[in-house]
Amino acid sequence: MKIQRHLDSRNTIGFSCILPDGRSEKLSGDLQSGFSRTGESADIARILAPVVPAAVFCTGLNYRKHAEETGARIPEFPVLFMKSPSAIQNPGDPILIPTRLASHEVDFECELAVVIGKTAKNVSRAEALDYVAGYTCANDVSARDWQIRFGGSQWCRGKTFDTFLPLGPWLVTPDEIGDPNALTIRTILNGVTMQEGNTADMIFDVPSLIEFYSGSTTLLPGTVILTGTPSGVGIARKPSVWLKPGDSVTIEIDKIGALTNPVELEN
């Protein structure tokens, strides 16, 4: 099932599923208890990010080819950093290049996002996928100057500006995905493919990430796990490629769909 979160014509948030003929049907329920079809047509005025996260766990250097292009050693454990839930951006809404804490090196990163559907702690790898509510596309937008030079050796400042985590366009339930580590993933910038890889290239696969991040740590329903990005990011190109006002960036993942956002300057 493809589950979308939306605003209706009365400005009320609701959930709907996308039917095979393209129509949308209203859903009842929620992420934790599950969704049920109502048989009613959905009144959709605007598509929102499919989840408001309880927390966002992010994974650095988790594709072998990406680690190679950056010259980094293969990590022994997943490289964890966090984004604020306030970084979430809706499909179609702009990625804003920071001007107050100005950045001139804003980069794109296509990622598979995993959404946890029930409370998880000390979950075994064998049971990890039982805790997944669904998957969606993510863009781990990164201000590389703040990440690398201005952030005091910590990544969070460059990773968690407002709008730096577009999610969507919908949440796809695990039954439609099958193996999450067998998906083609790409970034398309202004019609040109910049990144293209496969989630099979992950150093730590999705079950391993859930096992590690839930170790001695409670993952609440709605927690989003970003799983890393393949090679081809802007910073690794010669010359480097940075997002600029007027750009359009699309994240595509097989079996999920496409997430597109324009780029603008922060007012």
C-alpha positions as CSV (number, residue, x, y, z in Angstrom):
1,M,0.0,0.0,0.0
2,K,1.2,3.5,-0.8
3,I,0.1,5.8,2.1
4,Q,0.1,9.5,1.6
5,R,-0.3,12.2,4.3
6,H,-2.1,15.3,3.0
7,L,-4.1,18.4,3.8
8,D,-7.7,18.5,2.6
9,S,-9.7,21.5,1.4
10,R,-10.5,22.4,5.0
11,N,-6.8,22.4,5.9
12,T,-7.2,19.2,8.0
13,I,-4.4,16.6,7.9
14,G,-5.5,13.1,6.8
15,F,-4.1,9.9,5.3
16,S,-5.1,8.2,2.1
17,C,-3.9,5.4,-0.1
18,I,-3.3,5.4,-3.8
19,L,-5.4,3.0,-5.8
20,P,-4.2,1.2,-8.9
21,D,-6.2,3.6,-11.2
22,G,-4.5,6.6,-9.6
23,R,-7.4,7.7,-7.4
24,S,-6.9,8.3,-3.7
25,E,-9.0,6.6,-0.9
26,K,-9.3,8.0,2.6
27,L,-7.7,5.9,5.3
28,S,-8.6,5.6,9.0
29,G,-6.1,4.7,11.8
30,D,-2.5,5.8,12.3
31,L,1.0,4.7,11.9
32,Q,1.2,2.7,15.2
33,S,-2.2,1.0,15.1
34,G,-2.3,0.5,11.4
35,F,-4.4,2.0,8.6
36,S,-7.7,0.7,7.2
37,R,-9.4,1.6,4.0
38,T,-12.7,3.5,4.3
39,G,-14.1,3.3,0.8
40,E,-14.4,7.1,0.7
41,S,-12.6,9.2,-1.9
42,A,-9.9,11.4,-0.4
43,D,-10.1,15.2,-0.5
44,I,-6.5,16.2,-1.2
45,A,-5.4,19.8,-1.5
46,R,-1.7,19.3,-0.8
47,I,0.6,16.4,-0.3
48,L,2.7,16.4,2.9
49,A,5.8,14.5,4.0
50,P,4.5,11.1,4.9
51,V,5.5,11.2,8.6
52,V,6.3,13.7,11.3
53,P,9.3,11.9,12.9
54,A,9.8,11.2,16.6
55,A,13.5,11.3,15.8
56,V,15.7,11.1,12.7
57,F,18.7,8.7,12.9
58,C,21.1,9.2,9.9
59,T,23.9,6.9,8.6
60,G,27.1,8.3,7.1
61,L,29.4,6.4,4.8
62,N,27.1,3.4,4.3
63,Y,27.7,2.7,0.6
64,R,31.0,1.2,-0.4
65,K,31.4,3.2,-3.5
66,H,30.6,6.5,-1.7
67,A,33.2,5.7,1.0
68,E,35.7,5.1,-1.8
69,E,34.9,8.4,-3.6
70,T,35.4,10.3,-0.4
71,G,38.6,8.5,0.5
72,A,37.1,7.3,3.8
73,R,37.9,4.0,5.5
74,I,35.1,1.4,5.7
75,P,33.6,1.9,9.1
76,E,33.5,-0.9,11.7
77,F,30.1,0.3,13.0
78,P,27.4,2.4,11.5
79,V,28.3,6.1,11.5
80,L,25.4,7.8,13.3
81,F,24.4,11.4,13.2
82,M,21.0,13.1,13.8
83,K,18.7,15.5,12.1
84,S,16.1,17.6,13.8
85,P,12.4,16.8,12.9
86,S,12.2,20.5,12.0
87,A,14.4,19.8,8.9
88,I,11.5,17.8,7.3
89,Q,10.2,19.3,4.0
90,N,7.2,18.3,2.0
91,P,7.2,17.0,-1.6
92,G,7.2,19.9,-4.0
93,D,8.2,22.5,-1.4
94,P,11.5,24.3,-1.7
95,I,14.9,23.3,-0.3
96,L,16.1,26.6,1.1
97,I,19.8,27.5,0.9
98,P,20.7,29.2,4.2
99,T,21.4,32.9,4.2
100,R,21.5,33.8,7.9
101,L,24.1,31.2,8.6
102,A,25.1,31.3,4.9
103,S,26.2,28.3,3.0
104,H,27.7,28.2,-0.5
105,E,28.2,24.5,-0.6
106,V,24.7,22.8,-0.4
107,D,24.8,19.2,-1.6
108,F,22.2,16.5,-2.5
109,E,22.1,12.9,-1.2
110,C,19.5,10.4,-2.3
111,E,18.6,8.0,0.5
112,L,16.2,5.2,1.4
113,A,14.3,6.2,4.5
114,V,13.0,3.5,6.9
115,V,10.1,4.4,9.1
116,I,9.7,2.5,12.4
117,G,6.1,1.5,13.1
118,K,6.3,0.2,16.7
119,T,8.5,0.7,19.7
120,A,11.8,-1.0,19.2
121,K,14.6,-1.6,21.7
122,N,17.4,-4.2,21.5
123,V,15.8,-5.7,18.4
124,S,17.6,-8.6,16.8
125,R,18.7,-8.5,13.2
126,A,16.4,-11.5,12.4
127,E,13.4,-9.6,13.7
128,A,14.3,-6.1,12.6
129,L,12.1,-5.8,9.6
130,D,9.0,-6.7,11.7
131,Y,9.3,-3.2,13.2
132,V,9.2,-1.4,9.9
133,A,6.0,0.5,8.9
134,G,7.3,1.4,5.5
135,Y,9.8,3.0,3.3
136,T,10.1,6.4,1.5
137,C,12.5,8.6,-0.5
138,A,14.7,11.0,1.4
139,N,17.1,13.8,0.4
140,D,19.8,14.2,3.0
141,V,20.6,17.8,2.0
142,S,24.0,18.9,3.4
143,A,25.7,22.2,3.8
144,R,29.2,20.9,3.3
145,D,31.0,24.0,4.4
146,W,29.2,23.9,7.8
147,Q,29.5,20.1,8.0
148,I,33.3,20.0,7.3
149,R,34.8,23.4,8.2
150,F,32.5,25.5,10.3
151,G,30.7,22.9,12.5
152,G,33.4,22.2,15.1
153,S,34.0,18.7,13.7
154,Q,30.4,17.7,14.3
155,W,28.1,17.1,11.3
156,C,24.8,18.1,12.7
157,R,25.0,21.9,12.0
158,G,25.5,21.3,8.3
159,K,22.9,18.6,8.1
160,T,19.9,20.0,10.0
161,F,19.0,23.4,8.6
162,D,15.3,23.9,7.9
163,T,14.1,22.1,4.7
164,F,17.2,19.9,4.7
165,L,15.2,16.6,4.8
166,P,12.6,16.3,2.1
167,L,10.6,13.1,2.5
168,G,8.0,11.4,0.3
169,P,6.1,11.4,-1.8
170,W,4.4,8.6,0.2
171,L,5.1,5.7,2.6
172,V,5.2,2.3,0.9
173,T,4.4,-0.7,3.1
174,P,7.0,-3.5,3.4
175,D,4.8,-6.0,1.5
176,E,5.3,-3.9,-1.7
177,I,9.0,-3.5,-1.2
178,G,10.2,-7.0,-0.4
179,D,14.0,-6.9,0.1
180,P,14.9,-3.2,1.0
181,N,18.5,-4.0,0.0
182,A,17.7,-4.7,-3.7
183,L,16.5,-1.3,-4.9
184,T,17.9,1.1,-7.5
185,I,18.3,4.6,-6.2
186,R,19.2,7.8,-8.0
187,T,19.4,11.6,-7.8
188,I,18.4,13.7,-10.9
189,L,19.4,17.3,-10.9
190,N,17.8,19.5,-13.6
191,G,17.1,16.4,-15.7
192,V,20.6,15.0,-15.3
193,T,21.3,11.8,-13.3
194,M,24.0,12.6,-10.7
195,Q,23.8,9.6,-8.5
196,E,22.7,6.1,-9.4
197,G,23.3,3.0,-7.2
198,N,21.7,0.1,-5.5
199,T,20.9,-0.4,-1.9
200,A,22.7,-3.8,-2.2
201,D,25.9,-1.7,-2.0
202,M,25.2,-0.8,1.7
203,I,27.9,-1.7,4.1
204,F,25.3,-2.2,6.9
205,D,22.0,-3.4,5.5
206,V,18.6,-2.3,6.8
207,P,18.2,-5.0,9.4
208,S,21.7,-4.4,10.7
209,L,21.0,-0.7,11.1
210,I,17.8,-1.3,13.0
211,E,19.6,-3.8,15.3
212,F,22.4,-1.3,15.9
213,Y,20.3,1.9,16.4
214,S,17.9,0.1,18.8
215,G,20.7,-1.3,20.9
216,S,20.2,0.0,24.5
217,T,18.1,2.7,22.8
218,T,14.3,3.1,22.3
219,L,13.2,3.8,18.8
220,L,9.7,5.3,19.1
221,P,7.0,4.8,16.4
222,G,7.6,7.3,13.7
223,T,11.3,7.2,14.0
224,V,13.0,7.7,10.6
225,I,16.2,6.0,9.8
226,L,18.2,7.3,6.8
227,T,20.4,4.6,5.4
228,G,23.2,6.4,3.6
229,T,23.8,7.6,0.0
230,P,25.5,6.1,-3.0
231,S,28.4,7.7,-4.9
232,G,28.0,10.7,-7.1
233,V,27.4,13.5,-4.5
234,G,28.2,17.0,-5.5
235,I,31.2,17.4,-3.3
236,A,33.0,14.5,-4.8
237,R,32.7,15.8,-8.4
238,K,35.5,17.7,-10.3
239,P,34.5,20.5,-10.2
240,S,32.1,20.2,-7.2
241,V,28.4,20.7,-8.0
242,W,26.3,22.7,-5.5
243,L,22.6,23.3,-5.4
244,K,21.6,26.8,-6.5
245,P,18.3,28.8,-6.7
246,G,16.3,27.6,-9.7
247,D,17.5,24.0,-9.5
248,S,15.1,21.1,-9.3
249,V,16.3,17.9,-7.6
250,T,14.5,14.6,-7.7
251,I,15.1,11.5,-5.7
252,E,13.9,8.2,-7.3
253,I,13.8,4.8,-5.7
254,D,12.5,1.7,-7.5
255,K,9.1,0.4,-6.0
256,I,8.6,3.7,-4.2
257,G,8.5,6.6,-6.6
258,A,10.0,10.1,-7.1
259,L,10.4,13.0,-4.7
260,T,11.0,16.4,-6.3
261,N,11.8,19.7,-4.7
262,P,12.8,23.1,-6.2
263,V,15.7,25.1,-4.7
264,E,15.4,28.6,-3.4
265,L,17.3,31.1,-1.2
266,E,16.1,31.5,2.4
267,N,14.3,34.8,2.8
